[in-house]
Amino acid sequence: MEYITIYDYLLLPLYLFVFYFIVKVKSTRYPEADLRKFLKTAFFLRMFGSVAYSLIVQYYYGYGDSFTYYVGSSFFSDQILQDPGNIKYLFSSSADIKQWYDVVIGNIEYSGYFGIPSAAMIMKISAVLSFICFNKFLIISLFFGFFSFLGQWKLFLVFNDIAKKKNTKFLAWAVLYSPSICFWGSGLMKDSICLGALGFIFHIIYKIFVKKQVKKRDSIALIVLIYFVFVIKSYIILIVLASLILVFFIRYVFQIRNLIVRIAMICVFLFTVGLVAALTNLQTAFTTFIDDSYAMVEIYKTNYESVNSDDENSRGAIKLSDFDSSPAGLALKAPEVIFSCLYRPFLWESKKVIILFSALESTLLLLVTLYLMVKTRVVGFFSIIFSTPYILFCFTLSILFALIIGFTTFNFGTMARYKIMLLPFFYFMLLSIYNKITGEKTKTIQPGSSQ
């Protein structure tokens, strides 16, 4: 089915011009020429990524979640146009929406998606946008990509301020120009909304708690953004919260000079965690969650393989032998899962052109990590991570994301799309370690310099 029509192409230049005008006006706020350049370059790359993703999904794959969300949003917009009273369903639960859809249409191919809260949320957002996009798939995708771009820019500004504007060009290449982020984070997908929202969330948190710039509108925006991300992908908010708690605890404990008090605080923390886990039956709940996720992955994997059974080059499944969802089993598999998520696919595992690009990026990431580990003799690598709260937070966040993503993906394409959430933070962590190394070298060289 052709979701992209001639009208999409006719409207595309107009909306691109409007977005560019907004970016150009926004760029005048920055006196630094480099920042203006980074902003515009990132905009063009993100818009290119949005269009490229839409075209590849339409003309190469021919199927995808993006089309499902578009069909759902079209249903919303059509029904609202027929009866404005149906606008109430934009605020209804997914169960009510599914029941409504089944009564009106009843197409079993899409019915189940309307009952999933996260999918229904994307359909609602897309439906609202459709009224200013003439309900055109390519234009709606542009809006998703533009929101993702704006959120990433906010996150870049936070990272740049934390790094004290050191190696800003490298930071721009890592956070704004990353091929994976530009491609996988710019279409009509959950990832685009979550990636953009996450950037705004951290920018607002940084303003409120670090810069002490408290504004009512920021507080309201923070609540709304957290709500949207929680509905779409709740684990993102849970990982962010867990990372913040862990970092604050570690930093607080290491500030205690008395060894006995420090050990006591660690024991209290571990006891509290264990007590909460026992009272809430966390182990059973977590095991059930993993089992359900793995079962769902197996279903998706079966469907994926049946669709692509005739295309050998489309197979890129990650194989984890003897899967065990018990805490001990998960702990044993954790290193393999984390490594796979961060650094795979390898170049020789690239069976498709798209996967090849992901492999090149993963290979570069692996080489940079190894370089920094060699320069810091490994121990120094982790010493730097635990020496700074921001770096420690990015490390914790990245590892937790890698665990969840690694355990719940079945092919390299899906993994490349999901892990864009952690990439900006992991890139910033590596750049921060590099800045620490070069900063220390500068301090060492300067005193003995004859110049």
C-alpha positions in Angstrom: 0.0 0.0 0.0 1.3 3.5 -0.9 1.2 5.6 2.2 3.3 8.4 0.6 1.5 10.1 -2.2 2.3 12.9 -4.7 0.7 15.3 -2.3 3.4 14.5 0.4 6.1 15.5 -2.0 4.3 18.7 -3.0 3.9 19.7 0.6 7.4 18.7 1.7 9.2 21.8 0.6 6.7 24.1 2.2 7.0 22.5 5.6 10.7 22.2 5.4 10.9 25.9 4.7 8.7 26.7 7.7 10.8 24.5 10.0 14.0 26.1 8.6 12.6 29.5 9.3 11.9 28.6 12.9 15.5 27.2 13.3 17.0 30.3 11.6 15.1 32.6 14.0 16.2 30.4 16.9 19.8 30.5 15.8 19.9 34.3 16.3 19.7 33.8 20.0 23.2 32.3 20.1 26.1 34.8 19.7 28.6 32.0 19.0 28.9 31.3 15.3 29.8 27.6 16.0 26.5 27.1 17.9 24.5 28.6 15.0 26.3 26.3 12.6 25.8 23.2 14.7 22.1 24.0 15.1 21.5 24.4 11.3 23.6 21.4 10.4 21.8 19.2 12.9 18.5 20.4 11.6 19.3 19.5 8.0 20.6 16.1 9.0 17.5 15.3 11.1 15.2 16.4 8.4 17.2 14.3 5.9 16.9 11.4 8.3 13.2 11.8 8.7 12.6 11.8 4.9 15.1 8.9 4.4 13.5 6.8 7.0 10.0 7.3 5.6 11.1 6.5 2.1 13.0 3.4 3.1 10.0 2.1 5.1 7.7 2.8 2.2 9.8 1.6 -0.8 12.3 -0.8 0.8 10.5 -2.6 3.7 6.9 -1.9 2.7 5.7 -2.4 6.2 6.4 -1.1 9.7 5.0 0.2 13.0 5.0 3.7 11.5 2.2 2.7 9.1 0.2 1.2 11.9 0.4 4.4 13.8 -0.6 6.3 10.7 -3.6 4.1 10.1 -4.7 4.6 13.7 -4.2 8.4 13.5 -6.2 8.5 10.2 -9.0 6.6 12.0 -9.0 9.2 14.8 -9.0 12.2 12.4 -11.6 10.8 10.1 -14.0 10.1 13.0 -13.5 13.5 14.5 -14.2 15.2 11.2 -17.4 13.2 10.9 -18.4 13.9 14.5 -16.5 16.5 16.5 -17.8 14.8 19.6 -15.4 12.0 19.0 -12.6 14.2 20.1 -13.3 12.8 23.6 -11.5 9.6 22.5 -8.2 11.5 22.4 -8.5 11.5 26.2 -9.9 8.0 26.6 -8.2 4.9 27.7 -6.8 2.4 25.2 -9.4 -0.1 26.2 -12.2 2.3 25.3 -10.5 3.3 22.1 -10.2 -0.4 21.1 -13.8 -1.0 21.8 -14.7 2.1 19.8 -12.6 1.0 16.9 -14.0 -2.5 16.9 -17.5 -1.2 16.7 -16.8 1.2 13.9 -14.2 -0.7 11.8 -13.3 -4.0 13.4 -10.2 -4.7 11.3 -8.5 -7.5 13.2 -5.1 -6.5 11.7 -5.0 -3.2 13.6 -7.5 -3.8 16.4 -5.0 -5.1 18.9 -2.8 -2.0 18.6 -5.6 0.3 19.6 -5.7 -1.6 22.9 -2.0 -0.9 23.7 -1.6 2.3 25.6 1.8 3.2 24.1 0.6 2.6 20.5 -2.7 4.5 21.2 -0.7 7.5 22.5 1.4 7.7 19.3 -1.8 7.5 17.3 -3.3 10.3 19.3 -0.3 12.5 18.8 -0.2 11.8 15.1 -4.0 12.4 14.8 -3.6 15.9 16.3 -0.7 16.7 14.0 -2.7 15.4 11.0 -5.0 18.4 11.1 -2.1 20.7 10.3 -0.4 18.2 8.0 -3.4 17.4 5.7 -3.1 13.9 7.1 0.0 13.2 5.0 2.4 10.5 6.3 5.6 12.2 5.2 4.7 15.5 6.8 3.6 14.0 10.1 6.9 12.1 10.1 8.7 15.5 9.7 7.0 16.8 12.8 8.1 13.8 14.8 11.6 14.3 13.5 11.5 18.0 14.3 10.4 17.4 17.8 13.2 14.9 18.3 15.7 17.3 16.9 14.6 20.1 19.3 14.9 17.8 22.3 18.4 16.7 21.2 19.5 20.3 20.8 18.4 21.0 24.4 20.3 18.0 25.6 23.4 19.1 23.6 23.2 22.5 25.3 23.2 20.8 28.7 26.1 18.6 27.9 28.0 21.6 26.4 27.5 23.6 29.6 28.6 20.7 31.8 31.7 20.2 29.7 32.4 24.0 30.0 32.3 24.3 26.2 35.3 22.1 25.8 35.6 20.1 22.5 32.1 21.4 21.5 32.7 20.2 17.9 33.3 16.6 19.0 30.2 16.9 21.2 28.1 18.1 18.2 29.3 15.2 16.1 28.5 12.7 18.8 25.2 14.0 20.1 23.7 15.8 17.1 25.2 14.2 14.0 25.1 10.6 15.0 23.8 8.6 12.0 21.8 6.2 14.1 20.1 9.0 16.0 19.4 11.0 12.8 17.9 8.0 11.1 16.1 5.9 13.7 15.1 8.9 15.8 13.3 10.9 13.1 10.3 9.0 11.9 6.7 8.4 13.0 7.7 6.2 15.9 7.7 6.0 19.6 11.5 6.5 19.7 11.3 10.0 18.1 8.9 11.2 20.8 10.8 9.6 23.6 14.2 10.8 22.4 12.9 14.4 22.0 11.1 14.4 25.3 14.1 13.0 27.1 16.2 15.9 25.9 13.6 18.4 27.1 13.3 16.6 30.4 17.0 16.8 31.2 17.2 20.4 30.0 14.4 21.4 32.4 15.8 19.3 35.3 19.3 20.9 34.7 17.7 24.4 34.7 15.7 23.8 37.9 18.2 21.8 40.1 21.6 23.0 38.8 21.0 26.5 37.4 18.3 27.2 40.0 16.1 28.7 37.3 12.6 27.7 38.4 9.7 28.6 36.2 6.2 27.5 36.5 5.9 26.7 32.8 9.0 24.5 33.0 7.5 22.5 35.9 4.3 22.0 34.0 6.2 21.0 30.9 8.3 18.5 32.9 5.2 16.8 34.3 3.6 16.5 30.9 6.7 15.2 29.2 7.3 12.6 31.9 3.7 11.5 31.6 4.0 11.0 27.8 7.3 9.1 28.0 5.9 7.0 30.9 2.9 6.0 28.9 4.9 5.3 25.7 7.9 3.6 27.3 7.7 3.4 31.0 11.1 1.7 31.4 12.8 4.9 30.3 11.5 6.9 33.2 12.2 4.1 35.6 15.8 3.8 34.4 16.3 7.6 34.7 14.9 7.5 38.2 17.0 4.5 39.2 20.1 6.2 37.8 19.5 9.4 39.7 18.9 7.6 43.0 22.0 5.5 42.6 24.2 8.4 41.6 23.0 10.6 44.5 23.5 7.7 46.9 27.0 6.9 45.8 28.0 10.6 45.8 26.6 11.0 49.3 28.3 7.9 50.7 31.7 8.8 49.3 31.5 12.2 50.9 31.3 10.6 54.3 34.9 10.4 55.7 34.1 8.1 58.6 34.6 4.5 57.2 32.3 3.0 59.8 29.5 5.4 59.0 30.0 4.9 55.3 29.7 1.1 55.6 26.6 1.6 57.8 25.0 3.8 55.2 25.7 1.2 52.5 24.2 -1.6 54.7 21.1 0.5 55.4 20.7 1.2 51.6 21.1 -2.5 50.7 18.7 -3.5 53.5 16.1 -1.0 52.3 16.4 -2.2 48.8 16.0 -5.8 50.0 13.1 -4.9 52.2 11.3 -3.1 49.4 12.0 -6.0 47.0 10.6 -8.5 49.6 7.5 -6.5 50.4 6.6 -5.9 46.8 7.7 -9.4 45.7 10.0 -7.6 43.3 11.9 -10.7 42.3 8.8 -12.5 41.1 7.5 -9.4 39.4 10.8 -8.8 37.6 11.1 -12.5 36.5 7.5 -12.4 35.2 8.3 -9.2 33.3 11.4 -10.7 31.7 9.5 -13.9 30.9 6.6 -12.0 29.3 9.0 -9.7 27.4 10.9 -12.7 26.1 7.7 -14.5 25.1 6.6 -11.4 23.2 10.0 -11.2 21.6 9.7 -14.8 20.5 6.3 -14.0 18.9 7.7 -11.0 17.1 10.8 -13.0 16.1 8.5 -15.7 14.6 6.6 -13.1 12.6 9.8 -11.4 11.6 11.3 -14.6 10.3 8.2 -15.6 8.5 8.0 -12.3 6.7 11.6 -12.4 5.7 12.0 -16.1 5.1 12.7 -15.5 1.5 15.3 -12.8 2.1 18.5 -14.3 3.7 20.1 -10.8 3.9 17.3 -9.5 6.2 18.2 -11.9 9.0 20.2 -10.3 11.8 19.0 -12.1 14.9 20.9 -11.8 18.1 21.2 -15.3 19.6 21.5 -15.7 23.3 21.8 -19.4 24.1 19.9 -21.0 27.0 18.0 -18.0 28.1 17.4 -18.0 31.9 15.2 -15.2 33.4 16.2 -15.9 37.0 18.3 -13.2 38.8 21.3 -15.5 38.6 20.7 -16.2 34.9 20.3 -12.6 34.1 23.4 -11.7 36.0 25.5 -14.3 34.1 24.1 -13.0 30.8 24.4 -9.3 31.6 28.0 -8.7 30.3 27.2 -10.4 27.0 23.9 -8.5 26.7 25.5 -5.1 27.5 28.4 -5.6 25.1 26.0 -6.8 22.3 23.8 -3.7 22.8 26.7 -1.2 22.8 29.1 -2.7 20.2 27.2 -5.0 17.9 26.6 -5.7 15.1 30.2 -6.3 14.0 31.2 -5.6 10.5 31.0 -9.3 9.5 27.5 -9.6 10.9 26.2 -6.9 8.5 23.9 -8.7 6.1 22.0 -5.6 5.0 23.2 -2.2 3.9 21.3 -0.5 6.7 22.9 -2.8 9.3 26.3 -2.1 7.7 26.0 1.6 8.7 25.1 0.6 12.3 28.1 -1.8 12.3 30.4 1.0 11.2 29.1 3.3 14.0 29.4 0.4 16.6 32.9 -0.4 15.4 34.0 3.2 15.8 32.4 3.3 19.3 34.3 0.1 20.3 37.6 1.5 19.0 37.1 4.8 20.9 36.2 2.9 24.1 39.3 0.7 23.8 41.5 3.7 23.0 40.3 5.5 26.2 40.7 2.3 28.3 44.3 1.9 27.0 45.1 5.5 27.7 43.7 5.3 31.2 45.0 1.7 31.9 41.4 0.5 32.4 41.4 1.3 36.1 41.7 5.0 35.4 38.7 4.7 33.0 36.4 3.6 35.8 38.1 5.9 38.3 37.1 8.9 36.1 33.6 7.6 35.8 33.1 7.4 39.5 34.8 10.8 40.2 32.2 13.0 38.6 28.4 12.7 39.2 27.5 13.6 35.6 29.8 11.0 34.1 28.6 8.4 36.6 25.0 9.2 35.8 25.6 8.8 32.0 27.4 5.5 32.7 24.7 4.1 34.9 21.9 5.2 32.5 23.7 3.7 29.5 24.3 0.3 31.3 20.8 0.0 32.5 19.4 0.9 29.0 21.8 -1.7 27.4 20.6 -4.4 29.8 16.9 -3.8 29.1 17.4 -3.3 25.3 19.8 -6.3 25.1 17.4 -8.6 26.8 14.3 -7.6 24.8 15.5 -7.3 21.2 15.8 -10.0 18.6 17.6 -8.4 15.6 20.2 -5.8 14.9 17.7 -3.4 13.3 15.5 -3.3 16.3 18.5 -3.0 18.6 19.9 -0.1 16.6 16.6 1.7 16.9 16.1 1.1 20.6 19.6 2.0 21.7 19.5 5.6 20.4 18.1 6.5 23.8 21.4 5.7 25.5 23.8 6.8 22.7 23.9 10.6 23.5 24.7 9.8 27.2 27.3 7.1 26.4 29.0 9.4 23.8 29.0 12.3 26.3 30.5 10.0 28.9 33.4 9.0 26.6 34.0 12.6 25.5 34.1 13.6 29.2 36.7 11.0 29.9 38.7 12.2 26.9 38.4 15.8 28.2 39.7 14.6 31.6 42.7 12.9 30.0 43.6 15.8 27.8 43.0 18.2 30.7 45.4 16.3 33.0 48.0 16.2 30.2 47.8 19.9 29.7 48.3 20.5 33.4 51.3 18.2 33.5 52.9 19.8 30.4 52.4 23.4 31.3 54.5 23.8 34.4 57.6 22.4 32.7 57.0 24.3 29.4 59.7 26.7 28.4 57.4 28.7 26.2 
